[in-house]
């Protein structure tokens, strides 16, 4: 029984570690939406690849083998996604004239070499999307997923330029939910006051309206300013090292 208890503790720790790594991977991919510098993008891609390796190491201990229909455990499928990201990082540096490397998937059409010479974000989005299809065919959908996300970041940079984060559809929903619960709380609070109902409403409506306005302004401020500034600060610190 004690051994079982310690096993559960270890698994809980592995799951917390897995969630932390997943969060860090989301952040690394998220930074690619606002960073256009090839060398910095290469660093972020290599960091994301390292995180995928770490996720592959932890996954089986945290969640079990989780095999697909071919009998491949999730750890293998996750780890397979790291190599293509490292090679996309190489193509970022190849644009700057740095040397090349071997390729992670067979590519008869020379897409990797085309990507190594492509500096346009729109062109890179198309080429990386093509490589994601190849990765899906040769390595599986899990390995292709990160490439699809990177292609999406290139397309976003092509359409909007650096420094602008894509809209978070959940931010407005969270603000709306918070506003609804706050409004309910305000009406419950004023209902205990020994005043008439018109007076209670006169107190509750302005307070609720003010809170909703603050939540709306906060959501807009975070999406437009805080998040890009935090990303820029992290990139500056990384560059200084």
Secondary structure, DSSP 8 states (H G I E B T S, - for coil): -HHHHHHHHHHHHHHHHHHHHHHHHHHHHHHTTT---HHHHHHHHHHHHHHHHHHHHHHHHHH-----TTS--HHHHHHHHHHHHHHHHHHHHHTTT------SS--TT-HHHHHHT---HHHHHHHHHHHHHHHHHHT-HHHHHHHHHHHHHHHHHHHH-TT-----HHHHHHHHHHHHHHHHHHHHHHHTSSS-HHHHHHHHHHHHHHHHHHHHHHHHHIIIIIHHHHHHHHHHHHHH-
